[in-house]
């Protein structure tokens, strides 16, 4: 919604950088110091405290207040006049020509990301007080949450690619610790190992991309890279294929962290962690790191249209692929996990078509309503005594009214029903794709919108409506969650209602389009993308009608099959539809057998290939080396027998040698 508006100065945004004042430098430093201090104190003292959150939660509340102040000053107060500030904390790597500083960078894109990360992070910390109240290891949990917040804030504030990579790996470490928090469960231990390994695949590409940037441009600082790039391209110092290669390598890292196909397999298994982890890491913050990386690198990607086409293709394929799996899942958290994959696909599709602002807009609104849905699912699981199978729920709306109404708002938002947040951001993604000439992205996106509405209201119907399938021993104890859990749900539900209109409607300067225009203007100029006037009674209005219509169809279809009016004949209809397409149903239910394919390729076949190489290494390579050593040792043992220590034997040997030499010389001389 709202169209795009750009700054008049083509060099505005990331190039217009000033040094931070003492106040800004102090506040930016505190954003990193406070969570790492909270982590340290919780590790040292948390085990001895009956309420270990007493350190971690207030710390993040203060961080949220600082981040909100800075962001409001930048976005609403325009303290930096649409530009950016940068500050050097210390010289990190002084190694001759290769010099990297620990620099912090703050612009409007940083401000938007900080608002999302700290708001969701703060609410998750508060929510965890109730959710983890009876867990004996809760001190570790709050320590890990603070470590994660430090890592994510460093990633967003970093001013160069190498510092981003360091934060990137710290985020991976934090995720590993949180996914495997219940390490005594084998499924959790396997899930965090899987997440760690799959992310390393993408990180190899990211690391190579950073090396390529250094070797081609000669610096890793964002401002310097983006300033030097146009001149080096114009002068022929960098060829087109180099830019495509750099962008594809960076995108590899983004695919791993944001779980895009085919590196998507780790995210659903990551649901083995506590539900607040799912909300914080796998809905609103960590998985957005890949989207942020591509958006921050927009001046690079703008010079490589081939790479952008791949970004759009991977994104929209992931969107429909993940949505098709969410159709049939029974675990409430896994439905939301595949929904996250699908929505991240929307964001990458928007980045690929050049709708940079729309991608970040959807990132922000998705963080709100998906955080709400994940925390709501945690409230459901908490209320039904840790049950996650939706087939063992039903009719919970009366016993858990706050959870029901807030999750209903979140479901309407993600389905794209106006005037909730998801309607504005999703409509803009689809609308920009269509208007920028990517009708194939728009068409697939519309199908995904239909599927999203269907599987989300399937979740609502199976969880809150129809007949109760809760265990008879558990049902009398089903209860609403405590205020520490329901208050964050209410806050996120309110934001899901109002945030989209506030950020998306063209009501003045306080819109995300105005805020991010200076950041993305150079990239859009390079791509030749220009703003078009918004036509409510033209193409934009028609596209809105289509997206709302398909969302409504999906919602009504799911409501009729799984909703309030669900009776036996409706269940028979579902079974009949499933029986007609058993192959499709089984494929979707088993996640299109991608885990089995990975097991076949990388565990079984890969394991045998590795065993073959190990055999070759041990028996051929090591055997040859050891054989030479053995032969030399044995030859030495035999020759050593002649070393008797007797002078007459040595004299005899010398005489024999002289005679042999004389005979040879005589024979040679006669020829």
N, C-alpha and C positions, 0 to 999 in steps of 0.2 A: 504494500500500500504506500501511497505518498509520493512515488516517483523518486528520482535522484536529483540532487543539486550539488554543484561542484564549486570549489573556490576558484576565483578568477586567476590567481597566481598559479601557473603550472608547476612551480617548484615548492608550493606550500606543502605542509605536512611534515614528513619525516626529514626533509632537507632543512626545514626551518627549526634548527635545534639551538637552544641556549643552555648555558650552564645553570644548574639548579642553585637556588639560594640556600643559605644555611638552614632555614626552616624546612624547606622541601627536602634537602639532603637528610636532615635528621629524621623526618617522618618516613621517607623511603627506607632508610636504614632500620628504623624501628619495625617496619613491616616484616623484615627478615629476622631481626634479633629476637623479637618477642616470642615467636613460635619455637625457635631453636632453644631458647632459654626454657620455655615451658616444657619442651621435650626432655631436656636434660634434668630439670628439677623433678619431673614426674617419674623418670627412670630411677633417680636417686632416692626420692622420698615417697613415691607413690605406693609402694608395697606396705609402708607403715601407716598410711592414711586410710581411715574408714571411708572417706569420700575422695578418691584420687582425682576426681574431676575438678576439685576445688582450685587446682593450679591451671589445668589445661583449658577449661571452658572460659573463665574470665580473661585469660590471655587472648583467646581468639575473638572474644567480644571487643576487646580493645583494638585488636588488629582490624576488625570489621569497621569500627568507628573511624580509625585513621584512614583506611582505604576509601570509605564513603566520603570523608571530608575532602581528600585529594581529588577523588573522581568528580564530585559535585563542583569543586572549584574549577576543574578543567572543562567539564561538559556544560554546566549551567552558567557558572560565573565566567567561563572563558578566560581563566587566569593566564593561560599560555597562548591566547589568541590563535587557537587552532593549530599551534605548532607543537613542539616537544621540548622536554628538558632531559639533560643527561648529567650524571655525576659519577666521578671516579672515587671508589672506596679505597682501593690500593692497586699497585702494580702486581698483577697475578703471575704472569709468565714473561719475565724479561730475558729473552734468549736471542740476542743479536737482532737480526732482521725480523724474527718472529717474536712479536711482543703483543701480549694480550692483557688488558686491564680488567679488573673486577668492576665493571661499569654498570650502573643502573639507568634504565631508559623509561621515560614516561610520556606517552602521548594519549590521544583519545581512544585508540584501540586498546591500549593498556588499561585505561580507565574503565572501559566497558567490561573487559575481562576480570579486572579486580572486583568490580561490583558483583559479577556472577560468582566468582570463586569464593570471596569472603562471605557473601550473604548465605549461599548454600552451605558453606563450611561452618559458619556460626550456628545456623539452625540445626545442622546435623550433630554438632557437638552438644547442643541443648537436648535434642531428641535422644541422644545416646545415654544421657543420665538415667532416663527411665528404662530404655531398652536393655542396657547392660547392667542394671542395678544388682542383679543376683549372680553375675558372672565373677568367679574368683580371680580371673585374670584381667579385670577391667582396668587396672592401672596400666598394664601393657597397652591395652586398646587406646586409651586416651593419649599415651605417649606416642604411639604410632600415628594417631590422628594429627598431633602437633607436628610431627616430622613430615607428614605428607603436606600439611599446609605450608611449611617452610619451603619444601621442594617445589610446590606448584607456584607459590608467589615468586620464587627465584626464577622459575621458567618464564613467567609473564613479564618480570621486570628486567631480565637480562638484556644487555645492550649489544651482545655479539653472539655469533653462532656457536662458539666454543663454550661459552658460559651457559647458553641454552642447552647444549648437549650434556654438560655436567648436571644441570638441573633435571634434564630428561631422564638421566640414569638414576638420579635420586628419587624421582617420582616412581620409576620402575621398582626400585628397592622398597619404597614405602608400600606400593601396591602388593609386592610379594609378601611383605610382612602382614598386611591386613587381610589379604585373601586367605592366607594360611594361618590366620589367628587361632582357629581351633585346630591346631596341628595334630592333635590326637586322632582326628578324623582322617582316615586315609584319603577320602575324596577331596578334602580341603588341601592336604599335602600335595596330591597330584595336580590339583587345579592351580596352585600357586607356582608349581614347577612348570606347568604347561604355559602359563602366562609369561613367566620369565623367559623361557626358551623361544617362544614365538616372537616376543618383542625384540629379542636379540637379533632375529633375522632382519627385521626392519631397521634396527639400529645400525647394522653393518652398512646398509645403504646410506643412512643419515651421516655416519662417520666419513664414508667415502665422498659424499657430497660436500662436506665441510673441507676436506682435503682438496677437492677440486676447486672450490671457491678460492682457497688460499693460493693455489698454484696458478690460477688464471687471473685473479684480480689483485692478489697481493695483500689482502687484509680480510679480517673476519668481522670487523665492526659494521653494524647495520648501516649507519649513516654513510660511512665511507664506501661500502660496497655499492649502495644504491646511487651514490653520487658519481662514482667512477665508472659505473657500468655503461651509461650511454656513450661517453667519449670513447671507451675501449671498443664498444661495438661499432661505432661510426668509423674509428680508425683501423678496423680490421684486426685488432689485436686478439679479439675473441670471435671465434666462428660460431655460426648458428648451431651446429651440432653439439658444440661444447655447452651452450646454454640449455639445450634440450636434455643433455646428459646430466647436468647439474640438477635441473629441476626434477627429473625422474628419480635421481638418487635421494633428494630431499623428500620426495613423495613416498619413497619406500619407508622412510622413518615414520611419516604421517600415517601410512597404511597400517603399520604395526601398532602404534599407540592408539589410533582411532579405530582399530579392528575392522579394516576394510577387506573385502574379499581379495585374495584368498587367505589373508592373515587374520580372519575373523574368529577363528575357532576358540581362542582363549577367553573371549568375553563371556559367553554363556556359562562356562564352567566357573568363572570367577564369582558366580552367585553363591558359591560355597562359603564365602565370607559372611560376617554379620550383615544384616540388611542396611544399617547406616553406612557401611562401606560401599554397598551397591549404589546407594544414593549419592554419596560424595564422590567416589572415584569413577564409577561406571555409568553415571547418568549426567552429571553436571560439571565435572572438572577434568579429571585426567584424560578421558577419552576425547575431550575437546582440544587437547594439546596438538593433535595432528592438524585439526582445522585451523587453529591459531598459527601454527608454523607456516602453512601454505598462505594464509592471509598476510602474515607479517612479511613473507617473501614475495608479495605480489609484484614488486618491480622486476624480480627475476622471472617469475612465471609469465608475466606479460610479454616478455621477449621470446617465449617458447610456446607458440600456439599448439604445436603438436603435443606437447606435454599436457596442456590444458584439456585437449580433447580426451586424452587418456584419463585425466582426473575426473572429467564429467562422466565418461563411460563406466569407470570403476565405481564411482559414487552411485549412479542411478541403477547399475546392476546390483550392487550391494543392497540398495533400498528395496527392490522387488524380491530379491533372493531371501533376505531376512524376513520380510513380511510374509512370504509363503510358508516359512517355518513356524512363525508365531501363530499361524492359523490353528495348529493342532496340538500345541504344547499344553500339558496339564499343570505343570509347576508354575505358580503365579509369578515368581521372580524370573523364570526363564522366558515367559511371554514378554515381560518388560525388557529383558536383556535383548531379545531379538528386535523388539521395537526400537531400542536404542541404536542397534546396528542400522536399522532402516532409516531412522531420522538422521544419523550421521551421514548416511549415503546421500540424503537430500542436501546436506550442507556441502559435501564435496561436489555434488552435481552443480550447485549454485556457484561454487568457486570456479569450476571448470568452464562454465558458460560466460564468466565475467561478472556475475552478480555478486560481487564481493560483500557489499553491505547487506544484501539479503541473507547471505550465508551467516554472517555474524549476528544479524537480527534473529535468525532461527536458532542459532547457538544460545543466545540469551534467553529466549522464551522457552526453548526446550529444556534448558537447565532448571527453569522454574517448575514447569508442569511435570517433567519427568522426575525431578527430585521429589515433588509431591506424590507421584504415583509410587515410587519406590518406598518412601517413608510410609505411605498408606499401606502398601503390601506388608511392610514390617509390623504395622499396627494390627493387621489381620492375623498374621502369623503369631504374634504375641497373644492375641485374644483367643485363638483356637489351640493354644498350647503347642506351638512350633510346627503345626501342620502346614504344608505348602502345596499339597495336591488340591486343585480346585474341585475335583470330583468328590472330595470329602468336605466340601463347604456348602454354601447355599443358604439363603434366607437369613443372612447376617445383618441386614440393614436395620432391623429393629433393636438388636442388641448392641450394635456398634454404629449409632447414627452419625456421629461426627466423622468417623472414618469413611462411612458410606457417602455422605454428601461431599466431602472434600475430594474423594477419589472420583466421584461422578463429575465434578468440575474439571479435574485433571483429564479425565477421559474425553469430555466434550472439547477440551482445549486441544489435545493431541489429534482428535478427529478433524479439527478445523471448522468447528461450528462457531459462527459469529455470535457475539462480539468478543469471544475469548482470545487469549494470546496466540494460540496456535493458528487461528484463522488468519491473522494479519501476516505472520511470518511465513507460513506455508504458502499462502496465496501469492506473496511476493516472490518466493523462490520459483513457483510455477509460472507466474506471469512474466517475470524477467527472462526465464528460459525461452518462453514462446516468442517474446518480442525481440530477443537477440538472435533469433533464427535457429534455435535448437528445438524445433517442434517435436523431435523424437524424445528428447529429455522430458518435455512437457507431457507428452502422451503417456509415457511410462510412469511419470510422477502422478498423473491423475489416477491411473490404475492403482498405484501404491496408496493413494489417499483413500480410495474405496476399501482396500484391504485393511488399512490401518483402523478405520472406523469399525469395520466388522470384527477384527480380533480384539479390539479394546472393549467393545460392548459384549462380546462373548465372555471376556474376563469378568466384566461387571455382572452379567447375568448369572454365571456359574458361581460367583462368590457371594453376591448379596441378595439375589432374587430366587424365585422358584421354590422348590422344596428343599428342606434341610437334609444334608447328607453327612452332617457332623457326627462323629463317634458319640453314641449315646452316653458314654461315660464322661465325655468332655463337654457335651452341650450344656449341661446345667452350669458349667463354670465359664462359659464364653462371656467376655466382658469387654467394655470399652477401655482403651488405653489410658494411662494417667495423663495429667495436664502437660507434663514435660514432653510427651509425645504428641498430644493432640494440638497444642498451641502452635508448634511449627507447621503442622498440617493446615491449620486455619490461615496462618500468615501466607503460606505458599498458595493456598486456594484464592485468597484475595488478590495476590499478585498475578495469578493466572487469569483473573478476570480483567484487571485494569492495565497490566503492563503492556499488552499488545497494542491497545488503543493509544496509550501515552507515547510509546516508542514509534508507532507506525503511522498514525494519522498526521497529515501535513497541517499541523495546527500552529506552526511557528518554528522557532529555532530549537526547541527542546524535543527533537526527534533524533533517532539514531542515524537517519540519513544526513542530517546537518552535522552531527558529531563526526561521522566517519568519512565525510566527503574529502577533507584535506588529506586523510591518510591514504585513500585509494585513488585520488585524482591522478597522480603520475602514472600509475599502472593502467588506468582506464584511458588516459591520453595515448599511451603507447599502443594499446589494443584498438584504438579508434572507436571506443564506446562513448556515446554521447547521450545525455539525458533527453527523454521525451516527455512532453506534458502528460499528466495523468488524465485519463479519459474514463470517468466513472460511467458515462453513458455511451462509451465506445468499446474499444477492445478490452480495456481493463475490467469494465463491468461485466462483459460477456464471459471473460475468464473466471471472474468471481462466481458467477452463476453456475458455471460448469463444476468448479471445485466444491462448492457448497452442495450442489445436487448429488454428486457422487458420494460425498461424505454422508449425506442424509440417507441415501440408499443403503450404504454399508451398515449404518447404525440401525436402521429400521429392520433390515434383514437379520442382523444378529439379535435384535430385541425380540423379534418374533420367534426365533429358534431357541434362544437361551434366556429370554428375559422373564418379566413378571408373569406373563401368561403361559409359562412353560407347563405343559401337561404331557401326558403319555404320548398323545398322537404327535406332539412336536418332537419328542425324543425319537419316536419311530421315523419321523421325517429325516432327522439328522442321521440315524443309522442307515436309512435307505440311500441317502445321498453319499454317505461314506462307502456303502457297498457297491455303488455304481463305479466308483473310481478308486479301487483298493490300492492300485500301484501309486497313484498320486498321494493318497492319504498316508500310506506307509513311508513313502519317500519324504514327505513333509515331516511326519512324526519322528523319523530317524535322522532329521536334519540333512536330508539328501545324501546320507551315508558319507559325509565328508570326514568325520572322525575315523570311520572305517577305512576310507581311502588313504588318509594320512598314516594310519597304522600299517596298512599294507605297504605303502611306498617307503616310509621313513623308518618304521620299526622292523618289519619283517624283511622286505627286500633290502632296505638300507642296512639293516643289521647283518644280513648275510654278506652283502658287499663289504661291509666293515670287517667282518670276520675273515673274508678272503684276503683283504689287504693286510690284516693283522698276521694271517698265516704266511703271506708272502714276505712281510717284514721280518718275522721271526725266523722262518726257515730259509729264505733266500738271501735277504740283505744281511741279517745278523749271522746267518749260517756262513756266508762267504767271508765276512769279517772274522768270525770266530774260527773258521777253517784255516785261514791264513795264519792267524795267531797260533793255532794248534800245531800246524805244520812247522812254523818257525821254532816253536818251543821244542818239538820232538827232534828237529834237525840239530838244534843246539845241544840237546841231551846226547845225541849220537856223537857229534863232533867233540863234545867235552870229554868223551872217553879217551881221546888221544892226548889230553893234557894230564900226563902222569907225574910231572914234576922232576923227572930224571934227566940230567944234562946229556947223557950219552944218547938217549932217545931223540932229543931235540937235534943233536949233532948229526945223527943218522938221517933225520928228516931233512936237514939242510943239505946234506951231501946228496941225498936222493933227488932233491929238487934241482940242485945244480946239474946233476947228470941228465935229468929230464930236459932242462933248458938247453944243454949242450947238444943233445940229440936232435932237438927241434931245429936249432940253428944250423946244424949240419945238413939236415934234410932240406931245409929251405934254401941253403946255399948251393946245393947240387942242382936245383931247378933253373 
